Amino acid sequence: MNLKITSSLGIAIVIAAFIIGFSLMVIATEKSEDDLARIFSDILSYLNISKDTSLVDVENIVQFTSEEDFKAYLAEAASDEYFGYSALGGATIDSEMAWESTGDTSAPKDLNGGGGGVERVSDTNVQVLGIDEPDIVKTDGQNLYFSPGHNWGYRDYWRMPRPQSKIKVVNAFPPADLASLSEIDGAGDLFLAEDVLVVFSGQNIYGYDVSEPKNPEKKWTIKLENNNSLVEARLYDNKIYLVTKQSIDTYHPCPIKALTVGDAAVNISCGEIYHPINPVPTDVTFTAMVLNSGSGKVEKKTSFVGSSGSSLVYMSEQGIYVTYSYNNSFIDFFAGFLKEAASDLFPQYLVEKMEKLKSYDISEAAKMTEFVIIMERYQNSLDDDERMRIKNETENRMADYHKKHRRELERTGIVKMGLKNLTIQASGSVPGNPLNQFALDEYNNDLRIATTIGERWNFFSPGRESANDVYVLDSDLQLQGYVQDLGLGERIYSVRFLGEMGYVVTYREIDPFYVLDLSDPKNPEVKGELKIPGYSSYLHPLVKDRILGVGREGWKVKLSLFDVSNPSDPKEIAKYNLDESYSDVLSTHHAFLQDSKHNIFFMPGSKGGYIFSYQNDKLSLAKAISQRGVRRAVYINDYLYIISDSKISVLNEKDWERINELDI
């Protein structure tokens, strides 16, 4: 009997129909076990199921002893390599010290007299003060460095910079002397480490000496190997912190040639690569490195096996956190369902078979193949009436069971590395999946993480009742406290942690804005909630007790000003709907600039740039710049530089008069 699946239904419907109703949506005459195995391999690939269900901890992470040891590990994990993210994936960032230090992440810095009369200059809008992030614009208060036409981040390594693109070096201060100084071939996100401009350009990283801006000189080149790519980069105390991932050569998995600095290869021996004792799906090796910005040389490195799935890297002044996502065993989940919620619905021998199958020391793929055979034989023993009854009962009971046990399916593991030596210090895990870098934050040695549960497995629940949680972990990444079930049926759109408070926006049809009190790590609690139309995808603290939300309402970009002075009663005290359908701020916080001295913030749109005042708890448009391709803004003293792909305009912040322009 050939197993046929109606193509119009799609694999998601097939999954839901089989798991919930055991009706495979098939036209059948003869079924082969090969067909079943193939179909369920596709199903498992969709579900992203992982064999590993245990918590990864430091004691269970060891180094390979040899290439043969690595190969044996890969062979044991190979059958599951596409069923889930592995034991050591990757992460992103967020950390705040206090309202006063986070409201304006572009606070004036010590310029050592550079630029003659320069008293304050903005930095890139980052999450952790003092830890820089790559962006398309950097300034030292005297000069601007800009990659025009570079519409993607350095993480999008498969999208190479345009060949004709050049990095512009511009004399910016004083504004009367605005002039192009030089160009650097290529394009990419940038760091500025004292007199070294670091350029992330595709598979290459360059270091240029810009002590003489008119004549930039290439100091060093780092080349990532063809199967290696950049996950994240940070700059701290003029040291560059990189996390890369590299596809594993299953025939010769180690040593690894991670990158080349000049002509010198940086190799990672087998004995330097960490892995969990219990094999998990593995297809890449992650490497965390510390680079000397002056020479490009690698000073420290740590490697560990992982999966090519999405990854987040969070860095504080104490450590680097790497997250990885995985799903627990569906067989365990289904066996639990039979035992707890359906023992009266299915015969006892079937319940016992599932318990026995759960205990087998075989891969999840093999278990699922056996699962298909068991369920198919049971289904074939039923008449049409009983099959219909079982299907309906199973659907309803599974929906209830999934609602109760959904946190047992989706997990996010976290590995913590010390910043000083990049040694693994702790590990832990929480239910669900974080949205982005702002979902993680370190405060008083505790890690706070916000996750969404149920988005991947919502076919169990016809009402799509996902949930959202916030967890607090101690310095050993052990659970201290949590808040659960925020925004049932919705998912997280934005998060911001500020000291002892947390702010979470969930959304599906309306925008619940939650205020969390995290002052007691063991007993965090929701203090207040506000429901308004639209949603915020970026939250930024402007001044004490005032948070700006940037998002959408309908098709328009929406700005919301929240008053959180009373955590139990948050209010939207001002809002502004912009005649724009998109802003770069919706996808990158780097596009946002605040100048707290003048009580303004800048954001680009598709039609131009916008300068808003937030004085007196109002949102008013102080200045609009009708200019296509506006990307960023920086301030130097009381001058605001509006940077587009083809022009730099300088405005006087005291009266918003345009005082100079430069075509680039």
SULRAUR-V123671 format. One record per pair of residues at least 12 apart in sequence whose C-alpha atoms are under 7 Angstrom apart, sorted by the first residue. I is the first residue (numbers start at 0). J is the second residue. If there is no record, write none. Layout:
BEGIN
i={I | I}
j={J | J}
END
This chain:
BEGIN
i={0 | 0 | 0 | 0 | 0 | 1 | 1 | 1 | 1 | 1 | 2 | 2 | 2 | 2 | 2 | 2 | 3 | 3 | 3 | 4 | 4 | 14 | 15 | 19 | 19 | 19 | 20 | 20 | 20 | 20 | 21 | 35 | 36 | 39 | 39 | 40 | 43 | 44 | 44 | 47 | 47 | 47 | 47 | 48 | 48 | 48 | 48 | 48 | 49 | 49 | 49 | 49 | 49 | 49 | 49 | 49 | 50 | 50 | 50 | 50 | 50 | 50 | 51 | 51 | 52 | 52 | 54 | 54 | 55 | 55 | 55 | 56 | 56 | 56 | 57 | 57 | 57 | 59 | 59 | 60 | 60 | 60 | 60 | 61 | 61 | 61 | 61 | 62 | 62 | 62 | 62 | 62 | 63 | 63 | 63 | 63 | 64 | 64 | 65 | 65 | 66 | 66 | 66 | 69 | 70 | 72 | 73 | 75 | 76 | 76 | 76 | 76 | 77 | 78 | 78 | 79 | 79 | 79 | 79 | 80 | 80 | 80 | 81 | 83 | 83 | 83 | 84 | 84 | 84 | 84 | 84 | 84 | 85 | 85 | 85 | 85 | 85 | 85 | 85 | 86 | 86 | 86 | 86 | 87 | 87 | 87 | 87 | 87 | 88 | 88 | 88 | 88 | 88 | 88 | 89 | 89 | 89 | 89 | 89 | 89 | 90 | 90 | 90 | 90 | 90 | 90 | 90 | 91 | 91 | 91 | 91 | 91 | 92 | 92 | 92 | 92 | 92 | 92 | 92 | 92 | 93 | 93 | 93 | 93 | 93 | 93 | 93 | 94 | 94 | 94 | 94 | 94 | 94 | 95 | 95 | 95 | 95 | 95 | 96 | 96 | 97 | 97 | 98 | 98 | 98 | 99 | 101 | 102 | 102 | 102 | 103 | 103 | 103 | 103 | 104 | 104 | 104 | 105 | 105 | 105 | 105 | 105 | 106 | 107 | 107 | 107 | 108 | 113 | 114 | 114 | 114 | 117 | 117 | 117 | 118 | 119 | 119 | 120 | 120 | 120 | 120 | 121 | 121 | 121 | 123 | 124 | 124 | 124 | 124 | 125 | 127 | 129 | 130 | 130 | 130 | 131 | 131 | 131 | 132 | 132 | 132 | 133 | 133 | 133 | 133 | 134 | 134 | 134 | 135 | 135 | 135 | 136 | 137 | 137 | 137 | 140 | 141 | 141 | 141 | 142 | 142 | 142 | 142 | 142 | 143 | 143 | 143 | 143 | 144 | 144 | 144 | 144 | 145 | 145 | 145 | 146 | 146 | 146 | 146 | 146 | 147 | 147 | 148 | 148 | 149 | 149 | 152 | 153 | 153 | 153 | 154 | 154 | 154 | 156 | 156 | 159 | 160 | 160 | 160 | 160 | 160 | 162 | 164 | 164 | 164 | 165 | 165 | 165 | 165 | 165 | 166 | 166 | 166 | 166 | 166 | 167 | 167 | 167 | 168 | 168 | 168 | 168 | 174 | 174 | 175 | 177 | 178 | 180 | 180 | 181 | 181 | 181 | 185 | 186 | 187 | 187 | 192 | 192 | 194 | 194 | 194 | 195 | 195 | 195 | 195 | 196 | 196 | 202 | 202 | 202 | 203 | 203 | 203 | 204 | 204 | 204 | 205 | 205 | 205 | 206 | 206 | 206 | 219 | 219 | 219 | 220 | 220 | 221 | 221 | 221 | 221 | 222 | 222 | 222 | 223 | 223 | 223 | 224 | 224 | 226 | 226 | 227 | 227 | 227 | 227 | 227 | 228 | 228 | 228 | 229 | 229 | 229 | 230 | 230 | 230 | 231 | 237 | 238 | 238 | 238 | 238 | 239 | 239 | 239 | 239 | 240 | 240 | 240 | 241 | 241 | 241 | 242 | 242 | 242 | 242 | 243 | 243 | 243 | 244 | 244 | 244 | 244 | 245 | 245 | 245 | 246 | 246 | 246 | 247 | 247 | 247 | 253 | 253 | 254 | 254 | 254 | 254 | 255 | 255 | 260 | 260 | 271 | 272 | 272 | 273 | 273 | 273 | 274 | 274 | 280 | 281 | 281 | 281 | 282 | 282 | 282 | 283 | 283 | 283 | 283 | 284 | 284 | 284 | 284 | 285 | 285 | 285 | 285 | 286 | 286 | 286 | 286 | 287 | 287 | 287 | 288 | 288 | 299 | 300 | 301 | 310 | 310 | 311 | 313 | 313 | 315 | 317 | 317 | 318 | 318 | 318 | 318 | 319 | 319 | 319 | 319 | 320 | 320 | 320 | 320 | 321 | 321 | 321 | 322 | 322 | 322 | 322 | 323 | 323 | 323 | 324 | 324 | 324 | 324 | 325 | 325 | 325 | 326 | 326 | 326 | 327 | 327 | 327 | 330 | 331 | 334 | 334 | 336 | 337 | 338 | 340 | 340 | 397 | 398 | 398 | 401 | 405 | 406 | 406 | 406 | 409 | 409 | 409 | 410 | 410 | 410 | 410 | 410 | 411 | 411 | 411 | 411 | 411 | 412 | 412 | 412 | 413 | 413 | 413 | 414 | 414 | 425 | 425 | 426 | 426 | 427 | 427 | 430 | 431 | 431 | 431 | 432 | 432 | 432 | 433 | 433 | 433 | 434 | 434 | 437 | 437 | 438 | 440 | 442 | 444 | 444 | 445 | 445 | 445 | 445 | 446 | 446 | 446 | 447 | 447 | 447 | 447 | 448 | 448 | 448 | 449 | 449 | 449 | 450 | 450 | 450 | 451 | 451 | 451 | 451 | 451 | 452 | 452 | 452 | 453 | 453 | 463 | 464 | 464 | 465 | 465 | 465 | 465 | 466 | 466 | 466 | 466 | 466 | 466 | 466 | 467 | 467 | 467 | 467 | 467 | 467 | 468 | 468 | 468 | 468 | 469 | 469 | 469 | 470 | 471 | 479 | 479 | 480 | 480 | 480 | 480 | 481 | 481 | 482 | 482 | 486 | 489 | 489 | 489 | 490 | 490 | 491 | 491 | 491 | 492 | 492 | 492 | 492 | 492 | 493 | 493 | 493 | 493 | 494 | 495 | 499 | 499 | 499 | 500 | 500 | 500 | 501 | 501 | 501 | 501 | 502 | 502 | 504 | 506 | 509 | 509 | 509 | 509 | 509 | 510 | 510 | 510 | 510 | 510 | 511 | 511 | 511 | 511 | 512 | 512 | 512 | 513 | 513 | 513 | 513 | 514 | 514 | 514 | 514 | 526 | 526 | 527 | 527 | 527 | 527 | 528 | 528 | 529 | 529 | 532 | 533 | 533 | 533 | 534 | 534 | 534 | 535 | 535 | 535 | 535 | 536 | 536 | 536 | 537 | 537 | 537 | 544 | 544 | 544 | 545 | 545 | 545 | 545 | 546 | 546 | 546 | 547 | 547 | 547 | 548 | 549 | 550 | 554 | 555 | 555 | 555 | 555 | 555 | 556 | 556 | 556 | 556 | 556 | 557 | 557 | 557 | 558 | 558 | 558 | 559 | 559 | 559 | 559 | 560 | 560 | 560 | 573 | 573 | 574 | 575 | 579 | 579 | 581 | 581 | 582 | 582 | 582 | 583 | 583 | 584 | 590 | 590 | 590 | 590 | 592 | 598 | 598 | 598 | 599 | 599 | 599 | 600 | 601 | 603 | 603 | 603 | 605 | 605 | 606 | 606 | 606 | 607 | 607 | 607 | 607 | 607 | 607 | 608 | 608 | 608 | 608 | 609 | 609 | 609 | 610 | 610 | 622 | 628 | 628 | 629 | 629 | 629 | 630 | 630 | 637 | 637 | 638 | 638 | 638 | 639 | 639 | 645 | 645 | 646 | 646 | 646 | 647 | 647 | 647 | 648 | 648}
j={27 | 28 | 29 | 30 | 31 | 27 | 28 | 29 | 30 | 31 | 25 | 26 | 27 | 29 | 30 | 34 | 25 | 26 | 27 | 24 | 25 | 42 | 458 | 393 | 394 | 397 | 390 | 391 | 393 | 394 | 390 | 368 | 368 | 367 | 368 | 364 | 82 | 81 | 82 | 81 | 82 | 83 | 326 | 82 | 83 | 326 | 327 | 328 | 79 | 82 | 83 | 84 | 325 | 326 | 327 | 328 | 79 | 279 | 327 | 328 | 362 | 363 | 279 | 327 | 327 | 328 | 427 | 428 | 275 | 426 | 427 | 425 | 426 | 427 | 424 | 425 | 426 | 275 | 276 | 273 | 274 | 275 | 276 | 273 | 274 | 275 | 276 | 270 | 271 | 272 | 273 | 274 | 269 | 270 | 272 | 273 | 269 | 270 | 269 | 270 | 252 | 253 | 269 | 252 | 249 | 278 | 281 | 278 | 278 | 279 | 280 | 281 | 280 | 362 | 364 | 280 | 362 | 363 | 364 | 280 | 281 | 282 | 280 | 280 | 325 | 326 | 280 | 306 | 308 | 323 | 324 | 325 | 279 | 280 | 281 | 305 | 306 | 323 | 325 | 275 | 279 | 305 | 323 | 303 | 304 | 305 | 322 | 323 | 305 | 306 | 310 | 321 | 322 | 323 | 310 | 311 | 312 | 321 | 322 | 323 | 310 | 311 | 312 | 313 | 320 | 321 | 322 | 311 | 312 | 313 | 435 | 436 | 126 | 312 | 313 | 314 | 436 | 437 | 439 | 440 | 126 | 127 | 313 | 436 | 437 | 439 | 440 | 126 | 127 | 315 | 440 | 441 | 496 | 126 | 127 | 496 | 497 | 498 | 497 | 498 | 497 | 498 | 497 | 542 | 543 | 543 | 540 | 540 | 541 | 542 | 541 | 593 | 594 | 595 | 124 | 125 | 128 | 121 | 122 | 123 | 124 | 593 | 121 | 119 | 120 | 121 | 120 | 141 | 140 | 141 | 172 | 140 | 635 | 636 | 636 | 635 | 636 | 140 | 634 | 635 | 636 | 633 | 634 | 635 | 589 | 588 | 589 | 591 | 592 | 589 | 315 | 235 | 233 | 234 | 235 | 233 | 234 | 235 | 232 | 233 | 234 | 188 | 189 | 190 | 232 | 188 | 189 | 589 | 187 | 188 | 189 | 189 | 189 | 190 | 191 | 635 | 170 | 171 | 172 | 168 | 169 | 170 | 171 | 172 | 168 | 169 | 170 | 171 | 166 | 167 | 168 | 169 | 166 | 167 | 168 | 165 | 166 | 167 | 186 | 187 | 166 | 644 | 164 | 644 | 186 | 187 | 188 | 187 | 188 | 199 | 229 | 230 | 231 | 201 | 228 | 201 | 185 | 186 | 187 | 200 | 201 | 185 | 184 | 185 | 186 | 182 | 183 | 184 | 185 | 186 | 182 | 183 | 184 | 185 | 186 | 181 | 182 | 183 | 180 | 181 | 182 | 212 | 649 | 659 | 659 | 661 | 661 | 212 | 213 | 212 | 213 | 214 | 200 | 200 | 199 | 200 | 237 | 292 | 208 | 209 | 210 | 207 | 208 | 209 | 293 | 208 | 209 | 222 | 223 | 228 | 221 | 222 | 223 | 220 | 221 | 222 | 219 | 220 | 221 | 218 | 219 | 220 | 261 | 294 | 295 | 260 | 261 | 258 | 259 | 260 | 261 | 258 | 259 | 260 | 257 | 258 | 259 | 257 | 258 | 245 | 246 | 243 | 244 | 245 | 246 | 257 | 243 | 244 | 245 | 242 | 243 | 244 | 242 | 243 | 244 | 312 | 292 | 289 | 290 | 291 | 292 | 289 | 290 | 291 | 292 | 288 | 289 | 290 | 287 | 288 | 289 | 285 | 286 | 287 | 288 | 285 | 286 | 287 | 283 | 284 | 285 | 286 | 283 | 284 | 285 | 282 | 283 | 284 | 282 | 283 | 284 | 268 | 269 | 266 | 267 | 268 | 269 | 267 | 268 | 295 | 296 | 302 | 302 | 303 | 302 | 303 | 304 | 303 | 304 | 306 | 304 | 305 | 306 | 305 | 306 | 307 | 304 | 305 | 306 | 307 | 302 | 303 | 304 | 305 | 302 | 303 | 304 | 305 | 300 | 301 | 302 | 303 | 300 | 301 | 302 | 300 | 301 | 420 | 421 | 421 | 322 | 323 | 436 | 436 | 439 | 441 | 417 | 418 | 415 | 416 | 417 | 418 | 415 | 416 | 417 | 418 | 413 | 414 | 415 | 416 | 413 | 414 | 415 | 411 | 412 | 413 | 414 | 411 | 412 | 413 | 410 | 411 | 412 | 432 | 409 | 410 | 411 | 408 | 409 | 410 | 407 | 408 | 409 | 357 | 357 | 353 | 354 | 400 | 350 | 350 | 396 | 400 | 459 | 459 | 460 | 459 | 453 | 430 | 431 | 452 | 430 | 431 | 452 | 428 | 429 | 430 | 431 | 432 | 428 | 429 | 430 | 431 | 432 | 427 | 428 | 429 | 426 | 427 | 428 | 426 | 427 | 475 | 476 | 475 | 476 | 476 | 477 | 452 | 450 | 451 | 452 | 450 | 451 | 452 | 449 | 450 | 451 | 450 | 491 | 494 | 495 | 494 | 496 | 498 | 473 | 474 | 471 | 472 | 473 | 474 | 471 | 472 | 473 | 469 | 470 | 471 | 472 | 469 | 470 | 471 | 468 | 469 | 470 | 467 | 468 | 469 | 466 | 467 | 468 | 490 | 491 | 465 | 466 | 467 | 465 | 466 | 488 | 487 | 488 | 487 | 488 | 489 | 490 | 484 | 485 | 486 | 487 | 488 | 489 | 490 | 483 | 484 | 485 | 486 | 490 | 491 | 482 | 483 | 484 | 485 | 481 | 482 | 483 | 482 | 520 | 520 | 521 | 520 | 521 | 522 | 523 | 522 | 523 | 523 | 524 | 505 | 505 | 506 | 507 | 505 | 506 | 504 | 505 | 506 | 504 | 505 | 506 | 535 | 536 | 535 | 536 | 537 | 538 | 538 | 538 | 516 | 517 | 518 | 515 | 516 | 517 | 514 | 515 | 516 | 517 | 514 | 515 | 535 | 534 | 530 | 531 | 532 | 533 | 534 | 530 | 531 | 532 | 533 | 534 | 528 | 529 | 530 | 531 | 528 | 529 | 530 | 525 | 527 | 528 | 529 | 526 | 527 | 528 | 566 | 566 | 567 | 566 | 567 | 568 | 569 | 568 | 569 | 569 | 570 | 552 | 551 | 552 | 553 | 550 | 551 | 552 | 548 | 549 | 550 | 551 | 549 | 550 | 585 | 549 | 550 | 585 | 562 | 563 | 564 | 560 | 561 | 562 | 563 | 560 | 561 | 562 | 559 | 560 | 561 | 560 | 585 | 585 | 580 | 576 | 577 | 578 | 579 | 580 | 576 | 577 | 579 | 580 | 581 | 575 | 576 | 577 | 574 | 575 | 576 | 571 | 573 | 574 | 575 | 572 | 573 | 574 | 617 | 618 | 618 | 618 | 604 | 605 | 604 | 605 | 603 | 604 | 605 | 603 | 604 | 602 | 602 | 603 | 630 | 631 | 632 | 612 | 613 | 614 | 611 | 612 | 613 | 612 | 632 | 629 | 630 | 631 | 627 | 628 | 625 | 626 | 627 | 624 | 625 | 626 | 627 | 628 | 629 | 623 | 624 | 625 | 629 | 622 | 623 | 624 | 622 | 623 | 655 | 643 | 644 | 642 | 643 | 644 | 642 | 643 | 651 | 652 | 650 | 651 | 652 | 651 | 652 | 662 | 663 | 661 | 662 | 663 | 660 | 661 | 662 | 660 | 661}
END
